[in-house]
């Protein structure tokens, strides 16, 4: 293990957190109705995963840039997922901010607001060769994507 500060992890976290902070003032209409029905097990997975991913992203210098090899493509694709995530948020903030807007897909990726950062951090884990990050993002993904899929299902069915 190569402990040390990861500026790449910090950049990813800033890209993740910034739109979420803006979102707190731009929630979809009726979001509270869906939020109160969240599955408690998925919520635990999401919260635990959030802490684990945040810590892992910051404490392993293996995520930082290094001389180019074919392995570097993992980071390029990962960062591309984060760029798509930012595009998702721009599209959402320019929309009417409905549940359908919030749980929409992007380029065929379902519930893009939840799925894209999970994919990005998963690929970052591969780039850095960190099993700890891989396990952490799987835990987060189960909870975060699971909750978003449930909300989308409820919104579509009108429950």
HELIX and SHEET records of a PDB file:
HELIX    1   1 UNK A    7  UNK A   23  1                                  17    
HELIX    2   2 UNK A   31  UNK A   35  1                                   5    
HELIX    3   3 UNK A   40  UNK A   59  1                                  20    
HELIX    4   4 UNK A   61  UNK A   63  5                                   3    
HELIX    5   5 UNK A   70  UNK A   72  5                                   3    
HELIX    6   6 UNK A   73  UNK A   93  1                                  21    
HELIX    7   7 UNK A   99  UNK A  102  1                                   4    
HELIX    8   8 UNK A  112  UNK A  128  1                                  17    
HELIX    9   9 UNK A  131  UNK A  157  1                                  27    
END                                                                             
